[in-house]
Amino acid sequence: MQQEKIMRAVFMGHEIVARNIWSANSGALVSEATLAVDGAIVARTTECSTRNAALCATLRDGGNHHAVEVLFGGIFTVRMKILVDGRKVAG
């Protein structure tokens, strides 16, 4: 069985999308998480992203740089938060 969770946010006109897919195959948890900004994947992991995992990237807006983080947590379900410069913008 495969599960997918997608979270979206808009920050200063930029679309931020966090996506988490996980499935249990033969008792093993298989997972992939991605972070995309304006349609381009900027961070990815295949580590188990159901337990306190994170993805990080830098969003460039003109001459300004903003730290984008996606935090994942949970055991039986995945909770996600999108942060920009440490402030929650989704989740």
N, C-alpha and C positions, 0 to 999 in steps of 0.2 A: 504494500500500500504506500502510495506517495502523497505527501502533503506539500503545500506551497503557501507561503505567506508573502505578501507584497505590501510595502508601505511607501507612501509618496509624500513629498513636501515640496513647497516652492519657497526659495530664499532669494530675495533680490532679483526675481525674474528667472532664476535657474531652477530647473526641475531636478530634484534629488529622488532617486528610487532605490530602495533597499529590497532585496529579494532573497528569500530563504527557501530552499527545497530540501526535504529530507524524506527518507524512506527506510524501511526495515526490510533487509533482504537476508534470509536465512539467519535471523537473529542479530545481524550486524546493522548498526545504524550508519547509513550513507547520507552525507550532507554536502551541500554547496551553498554558499552565500555570496552575493554580489552587491556592489555599490556602484550605481551609475549616476553621472551628472550630465545633464543635457543629452542623454541618450548614449553616452560613451561609458563603458565599464572602466572604473578607475581603481577598483580594489576587488579582490576575489579570494576566497579561501574554501578549501574542502575539509578543513578540520571540523570536528563536531561542533556545529554552531547552535546547539540547544543549551549549552551551559557556559554562561559568562564569557562569550567570545566577542570580538570587536573587529570592525573594519574601519580604516582611517584613510583619509585623502585630503588634498588641499584643493579648495575651490578658488580659482582666480577670477576676480571681477575687476576688470580694468587694472589699476595698480594695486588693488587690495587683495590680500590673501586671507582666506577663511578656513579654519580647521573643521572638517566634516567627519563625524564619527557615527557609526551605527553600533549599538550595543544590543546583544542578544542574551537572553536568559530564560530559564525555565527547565522543567524536567519532562512533564507530560505534554506540554504545549510550549510554543515559542513566543516569548514576548520580545518586542523590538522597540527601540527608541532611536530617533535620528536627532543628533545634536550638531549645532553649528556654533563654533567658538564657545563650546561648553553650555549653550542654552538649548533646551529641548524645542524642536520645531515640529516633531511628530512623535506619536506613540504614547 
